């Protein structure tokens, strides 16, 4: 379809999204805390605004569209994966996997490469846990203690932890950002991983080199014992290996939960009832994100019916002339939303539907679209002084998040690598692979 044939849509249909962003950003600026206003309240107000727009459609029809969008198969699958990922994380943490993984890593950190070691540890913990915030909360106290012991710069140490946390969050198959990216684009977890790793890994290697050069003459050691149990680390490794191997993510997460639960029962870390409670706690921790996905799915459908998506497609398409332009447009969209909401998952869910349509129109490989969404949302999330990651470590260390920003090196390099990948078309795939991915995408769309 060419630009002249396109429905130009209605700009006014975007008003609910604008209301959502104004509420979210305005509350953050007024209170000095971007998490003061519950995000579900902001989204729900936007949904109500959308319901009372467009008198050409009856209220009942708008309710039908709201529930249709909220209950879309991709949204519901995303919710199920979120709940399973939350349960796995809770059970793994309950069995002691987090402590064992951290201590295992600390045991083998060379004294002359402490900062590089912390970065690598943070990468490993984050890709295992699937949570950048969980990673920084686990490692920041260790980083602060290391700064006290060695006299090294606290912002530098915390910057290395943030950098590693963003690396894992961007790649982990149980990360909410990854789940959102692959499900909104209807691609497989391992396919997105294969594209993403070629962009993320070089940026990580360069980051490690930079940290190594910056701290070449620095010395120090992490005192104390760091006991670990290798068996307790295995659930994380198993989930990572099977996910990369292409096993369905539902099977992977259920298997991970059973594996971690069996380890906990074997070691008598918890009994059956405590195991079930951990499952419930993990699901409860994901309830807000699940409800957010449902409400945003309904909101996007209402905006589509009212002509907002057509308007954005028309505006963007008139300025895009190629697949590279489409990828750049998608990168810009998700970046703006992450800067606005300070939440990379919300940003991806918000623009995922539009990104999928842009990709289909300009023949962008859906695997690349999922990767671009995750890369650029993660890039800005790792350098925002009002983002959860920097706020968390700054709070633990009692320093300003702004002081950490210059040392949050990996997110910046990830963004640069993403720009280079868009400009060069890297990584390149065979025509057969690209056509297969596009056909899978079309099939998924027709089924939906």
PyMOL commands that set and color helices and strands:
alter all, ss='L'
color gray80, all
select helices_A, chain A and resi 3-5+11-31+39-51+59-70+73-95+97-107+111-129+132-150+154-171+176-184+189-214+230-244+249-266+272-285+287-305+308-317+323-341+344-362+366-381+388-397+401-405+409-424+431-447
alter helices_A, ss='H'
color red, helices_A
deselect
rebuild
show_as cartoon
